[in-house]
Amino acid sequence: MLDEREVERLDVEAVNSAKTRQPLYAARKKVFPKRASGRFRQFKWLVMLVTLGIYYLTPWIRWNRGPYAPDQAVLLDIANRRFYFFAIEIWPQEFFYVAGMLVMAGIGLFLVTSTVGRAWCGYTCPQTVWVDLFLVVERGIEGDRNARIKLDSAPWSFDKLGKRAAKHATWLLIAVATGGAWIFYFADAPTLLGELVTGKAAPVAYLTVAILTATTYIFGGLMREQVCTYMCPWPRIQAAMLDENSLTVTYNDWRGEPRSRHAKKAAAEGLSVGDCVDCNACVAVCPMGIDIRDGQQLECITCALCIDACDSVMDKIGKERGLISYATLADYQSNMAIATNPTTGAIDPKQVRDVGGKLDKGIAHFHIRRIFRLRTFVYAGAWSLIGVALLVALFSRDRLDLNVLQDRNPQFVRLSDGSIRNGYTVKLLNMVPEPRTLTLRLDGLPSAAMTIVGMEQAEGRSVDIEAQPDKLTTLRVYVRQPLEQVSAGQSFSFVVEDRASSESDSYVANFNVPETGK
């Protein structure tokens, strides 16, 4: 166990200080976050590996849909107006499924924020993930915090120029890979890669890669925390999602204050001293350049790296972990009431410890039951309800669709034998990636018969149609009825059926006749 005087104290100042706000148009002060280690940092490594793996590898996953459909598992086929997601195929008229998933994503974000604060921002936001990746490159080439600060302030030399060139070149390669991976979601990935390399891809592909390369390089490499602070709306919205039972990264000043770099000396003099040794480790590791000891701040993305940094210091000096921790406002206020001296109104850390120096049993700690409250039940219920509704609609949807347009000019034709004929445009939509034999028949008007233009088939009440996979088949259909059977206000149905799957659809149409019926 180290004396608090032996703990490394870092000379660092919060760039985005809640106490001294910079003017809106002030020049950016660079943030040089120190590498952290601990359970939250390991969790962030895992999240980064998973999210980047999903992003870069998903376009290369194959999914066998048969010979009539693409075999890319996830594909947004704009040319053919299809969205493929493994076994699911979404047509343009079914875009409400995508809209429903976006609504679920929004409600899910509300649910996560109301329970564990800005966990999305701290762990899975693309900006956070790519900044983490760029920092890995920066540390690998230029060194950790002190080395980077020294290099940044040093005059230009071949060494500095070489390191900067290597860093920015690597960033650009990552940015190009980011833009390249994105366009692979819109076309067959192996084919498009070959076209990109040989210069045969469409201009829009190169333009998209260029735009995403620029945004990734600028946002992840150059702007970093400024994107979260000034460009992202979520820090300003998320406050409405929080309540007194939401978990947020919190500096527990009820046990840390008053902070001192000479705790033993102060204690020997009878002064009240908290656990914080003012080492600034929490400030040094923060990628947003804030001091969590200033309290809740708009810039904080709750990445919890400050928790890892503080816990490592507490381990060294033999104190309990959790001086900085995930805590709820309700628990914080309860503990603050215990630590506050009722006479002076100041924080007295002696009041939160028993005679043995351990934290008092009355100190409130987070319990999982706090998550289960009305707000979370409402969010979880709405999220689940939408999800169930989408699943029911998805698995009960028809893969065969019939639409009919009746001729308006002329509304009917009187043939030479006196019979009345109406014309219709019938559209059969086969929404499965395989050919099907469909039967189109008339239901109603017992004496009526139909003929289909372009088909060498006798007039009748039903006809077999060979429907192409994933295609719309358009038919020009004439329905004729003898004059003696004609009457006003007649209607009938077109029925299409796949006898192999028993799937069918129908459409009610009118049969127009002369006003007199003669």
Residue pairs with C-beta under 8 A, 6 or more apart in sequence:
1 316
1 317
1 318
2 316
2 317
3 264
3 317
4 260
4 261
4 262
4 263
4 264
4 277
4 317
5 261
5 262
5 264
6 316
7 277
7 279
7 313
7 316
7 317
8 279
8 281
9 261
9 277
9 278
9 279
9 280
10 34
10 279
10 280
10 281
10 283
10 284
11 280
12 280
12 283
12 284
13 283
14 283
14 286
14 289
14 290
14 291
14 294
15 29
15 30
15 31
15 225
15 289
15 290
16 22
16 225
16 229
16 288
16 289
16 290
16 297
16 299
17 290
17 291
17 294
18 290
18 291
18 294
18 295
18 297
19 294
22 29
28 226
29 289
30 152
31 224
31 225
31 286
31 287
31 288
31 289
32 145
32 148
32 149
32 152
33 135
33 145
33 284
33 285
33 286
33 287
33 289
33 305
34 144
34 145
34 281
34 284
34 285
34 309
35 139
35 144
35 145
35 285
36 285
36 305
36 308
36 309
37 308
37 312
38 305
38 307
38 308
38 309
38 311
38 312
39 308
40 303
40 304
40 305
40 307
40 308
41 305
41 308
43 123
44 122
44 123
44 132
44 303
44 305
47 123
47 124
47 129
48 129
48 132
48 133
51 124
51 126
51 129
52 129
52 133
55 178
55 181
56 177
56 181
58 73
58 74
58 185
59 72
59 74
59 75
59 181
59 184
59 185
59 189
60 184
60 189
60 190
61 72
61 73
61 74
62 71
62 72
62 73
63 71
63 72
63 73
63 84
63 86
63 87
64 71
65 71
65 84
65 89
65 433
66 433
66 434
66 469
68 433
68 434
68 435
68 469
68 470
69 84
69 89
69 433
69 469
69 470
70 77
70 84
70 188
72 84
72 188
72 189
73 84
73 85
73 86
74 84
74 85
74 86
74 185
75 82
75 83
75 84
75 185
75 186
75 187
75 188
76 83
76 84
76 185
76 186
77 83
77 84
77 186
77 187
78 186
80 470
81 91
81 92
82 89
82 90
82 91
82 470
83 89
83 90
83 98
84 90
88 394
89 431
89 433
89 470
90 97
90 98
91 431
94 397
97 390
97 393
97 394
100 386
100 389
100 390
101 390
103 386
104 383
104 386
104 387
104 390
107 379
107 382
107 383
107 386
108 383
109 120
110 241
110 379
111 376
111 379
111 380
111 383
112 119
112 120
113 119
113 120
113 238
113 241
113 242
113 246
114 241
114 242
114 243
114 246
114 375
114 376
114 379
115 246
115 247
115 371
115 376
116 246
116 247
116 302
116 326
117 238
117 242
117 246
117 247
117 248
117 249
117 302
117 326
118 234
118 235
118 238
118 248
118 300
118 301
118 302
119 302
120 234
121 128
121 228
121 232
121 234
121 235
121 301
121 302
121 303
122 128
122 301
122 302
122 303
122 304
123 303
125 301
127 219
127 220
127 227
127 228
127 232
128 228
128 301
128 303
130 174
130 178
130 216
130 219
130 220
131 220
131 224
131 225
131 287
132 287
133 174
133 220
134 171
134 174
134 220
134 221
134 224
135 287
137 167
137 170
137 171
137 174
138 148
138 167
139 148
141 163
141 166
141 167
141 170
142 148
142 151
142 163
142 167
143 151
145 284
151 160
151 163
154 160
168 221
171 217
171 220
171 221
172 213
172 217
174 216
174 220
175 212
175 213
175 214
175 216
175 217
175 220
175 221
176 209
176 213
178 212
178 213
178 216
179 208
179 209
179 210
179 211
179 212
179 213
179 216
180 193
180 196
180 209
182 208
182 209
182 212
183 192
183 205
183 208
183 209
184 192
184 193
187 205
192 201
192 205
194 200
195 201
195 205
196 205
196 206
196 209
219 227
223 231
224 287
225 287
225 288
225 289
225 299
228 235
228 288
228 299
228 301
229 235
229 288
229 298
229 299
235 298
235 299
236 298
242 248
243 329
243 375
244 328
244 329
244 330
244 333
245 328
245 329
245 330
245 370
245 371
245 373
246 328
246 329
247 326
247 327
247 328
247 366
247 371
248 296
248 302
248 326
248 327
248 328
248 329
249 292
249 300
249 302
249 304
249 306
249 307
249 324
249 325
249 326
250 292
250 296
250 324
250 325
250 326
250 327
250 332
251 282
251 292
251 293
251 295
251 323
251 324
252 322
252 323
252 324
252 325
252 327
252 332
252 335
253 274
253 276
253 293
253 336
253 347
254 332
254 335
254 336
254 338
254 339
254 340
254 347
254 349
254 352
255 274
255 275
255 323
255 335
255 339
255 349
255 352
255 359
256 274
256 275
256 276
256 293
256 323
256 349
257 274
257 276
257 347
257 349
258 272
258 273
258 274
258 347
259 273
259 274
259 276
259 277
259 278
259 293
260 266
260 271
260 273
260 274
260 276
260 277
260 278
261 277
261 278
261 279
263 273
263 277
266 273
267 273
272 346
272 348
272 349
272 350
273 349
274 347
274 349
275 314
275 319
275 323
275 349
276 293
276 323
277 313
277 317
279 313
281 306
281 309
281 310
281 312
281 313
282 291
282 292
282 293
282 306
282 309
282 310
282 324
283 290
283 291
283 292
283 306
284 309
285 305
285 306
285 308
285 309
286 292
286 305
286 306
287 301
287 303
287 305
288 299
288 300
288 301
289 299
290 297
290 299
290 300
292 300
292 306
292 324
304 326
306 324
307 324
307 325
307 326
310 321
310 323
310 324
311 321
311 322
311 323
311 324
314 320
314 321
314 322
314 323
315 321
320 358
320 359
326 366
327 366
328 366
328 370
330 364
330 370
331 364
331 365
331 366
334 364
335 352
335 363
335 364
336 347
338 351
338 352
338 360
338 362
338 363
339 347
339 348
339 349
339 351
339 352
340 346
340 347
340 348
340 351
341 347
341 348
341 351
351 360
352 359
352 360
352 363
353 359
353 360
354 360
354 361
398 431
398 503
398 505
399 430
399 431
399 432
399 503
400 428
400 429
400 430
400 431
400 436
400 438
400 496
400 498
400 503
400 504
400 505
401 428
401 429
401 431
401 505
402 426
402 427
402 428
402 429
402 494
402 495
402 496
402 505
402 506
402 507
403 426
403 427
403 429
403 507
404 424
404 425
404 426
404 427
404 494
404 507
404 509
405 424
405 425
405 427
406 422
406 423
406 424
406 509
406 510
406 512
407 422
407 423
407 424
407 425
411 422
411 512
412 420
412 421
412 422
412 512
412 513
412 514
413 420
413 421
413 422
413 423
414 420
414 421
414 514
415 421
415 480
417 483
418 482
418 483
419 480
419 481
419 482
419 483
420 480
420 481
420 483
420 486
420 511
420 513
420 514
421 478
421 479
421 480
421 481
422 478
422 479
422 511
422 512
423 476
423 477
423 478
423 479
424 476
424 477
424 478
424 479
424 494
424 509
425 474
425 475
425 476
425 477
426 440
426 474
426 475
426 476
426 477
426 494
427 472
427 473
427 474
427 475
428 438
428 440
428 465
428 467
428 472
428 473
428 474
428 475
428 496
429 472
429 473
430 436
430 438
430 467
430 468
430 469
430 470
430 471
430 472
430 473
431 470
432 469
432 470
433 469
433 470
434 469
435 466
435 467
435 468
435 469
436 467
436 469
436 498
436 500
436 501
437 464
437 465
437 466
437 467
437 498
437 499
437 500
438 464
438 465
438 466
438 467
438 496
438 497
438 498
439 462
439 463
439 464
439 465
439 496
439 497
439 498
439 499
440 462
440 463
440 464
440 465
440 475
440 477
440 494
440 495
440 496
441 461
441 462
441 463
441 494
441 495
441 496
441 497
442 448
442 449
442 450
442 461
442 462
442 479
442 492
442 493
442 494
442 495
443 492
443 493
443 494
443 495
443 506
444 491
444 492
444 493
445 479
445 481
445 485
445 490
445 492
445 511
447 481
447 482
447 485
448 461
448 479
448 480
448 481
448 485
448 492
448 511
449 459
449 460
449 461
449 479
449 480
450 459
450 460
450 461
450 463
450 477
450 478
450 479
450 480
451 457
451 459
451 477
451 478
451 480
452 463
452 475
452 476
452 477
452 478
453 475
453 476
453 477
453 478
454 476
455 463
457 463
459 480
465 473
465 475
465 496
467 473
477 494
479 492
479 511
481 490
481 511
483 518
486 513
486 514
486 517
487 513
487 517
488 513
488 515
488 517
490 510
490 511
490 513
491 508
491 509
491 510
491 511
492 508
492 509
492 511
493 506
493 507
493 508
493 509
494 506
494 507
494 509
495 504
495 505
495 506
496 504
496 505
496 506
497 503
497 504
498 504
